[in-house]
């Protein structure tokens, strides 16, 4: 299940393997931004099946999105930088290994 403030990776398209933050949810799709190439003013619309979810939700970003607070592109960049710094790629490898083991990998 995809949640607002969650960090996800694009699975296809020109932005494949790039990290984004979910800034809004729609019917079968989510809206993604990273604060640099894809800013909050114009988030990328992606179908849910085209994103790889992580177990990481940035609580500060989530709170601002849900409460209607002022969220800046810099906040998204900081959240993604913190995720990368904390070794977020290791959890992605584990998620990919689980998909391969369960036969879900493409």
C-alpha positions in Angstrom: 0.0 0.0 0.0 1.4 3.4 -1.0 1.1 6.2 1.5 1.8 10.0 1.3 5.3 10.8 2.3 6.6 7.4 1.4 9.8 7.0 -0.6 9.4 5.0 -3.8 11.5 4.2 -6.8 10.4 4.5 -10.4 10.4 1.1 -12.2 10.1 2.3 -15.8 10.4 5.3 -18.0 13.1 7.9 -18.4 13.2 8.3 -14.6 13.8 4.5 -14.0 15.6 3.7 -10.7 15.2 7.3 -9.3 13.9 7.9 -5.8 10.8 10.1 -5.3 8.5 11.0 -2.5 4.8 10.4 -2.8 3.1 13.8 -2.5 -0.5 12.8 -3.5 -2.6 9.8 -4.3 -5.1 9.2 -7.0 -7.3 6.4 -8.3 -4.7 3.7 -9.1 -1.9 6.3 -9.4 0.4 8.4 -7.2 2.0 11.8 -7.7 5.8 11.9 -7.2 8.3 14.7 -6.6 11.9 14.8 -5.7 12.4 18.5 -5.2 14.9 19.0 -8.0 14.0 17.6 -11.5 10.4 17.0 -10.5 9.2 19.8 -8.2 6.1 20.0 -6.0 4.5 22.5 -8.4 4.4 19.8 -11.1 4.6 16.3 -9.6 4.9 13.2 -11.9 1.8 11.1 -12.2 2.7 7.4 -12.2 0.5 4.3 -12.0 1.0 2.3 -8.8 2.3 -0.7 -10.7 5.2 1.4 -12.1 6.7 2.3 -8.7 8.7 0.1 -6.3 7.7 1.0 -2.8 10.0 1.1 0.2 9.3 0.7 3.9 10.4 4.2 4.5 7.9 7.0 5.2 9.3 10.5 6.0 7.1 11.4 8.9 7.8 15.2 8.7 6.9 15.3 5.0 3.8 13.1 5.7 2.7 15.4 8.5 3.1 18.5 6.4 1.2 16.9 3.5 -1.7 15.7 5.6 -2.0 18.8 7.7 -1.8 21.2 4.8 1.4 22.8 6.0 4.0 24.5 3.8 6.1 21.9 2.2 9.1 23.0 0.2 11.1 21.3 -2.5 14.1 21.5 -0.1 12.2 19.3 2.3 11.9 16.6 -0.3 15.5 16.8 -1.2 16.5 16.6 2.5 14.2 13.5 3.0 15.7 11.7 0.0 19.3 12.6 1.0 18.6 11.3 4.5 17.2 8.1 3.0 20.2 7.6 0.8 22.6 8.4 3.7 20.9 5.9 6.0 21.6 3.1 3.5 18.2 3.0 2.0 19.6 1.0 -0.9 20.2 -2.0 1.4 16.5 -2.3 2.1 15.8 -2.0 -1.6 18.1 -5.0 -2.3 16.2 -7.0 0.3 12.9 -6.1 -1.2 14.2 -7.1 -4.7 15.5 -10.4 -3.3 12.1 -11.1 -1.8 10.4 -10.4 -5.1 12.8 -12.7 -6.9 12.2 -15.4 -4.3 8.5 -15.1 -4.5 8.5 -15.1 -8.3 7.1 -11.5 -8.6 10.2 -10.0 -10.4 9.8 -9.1 -14.0 
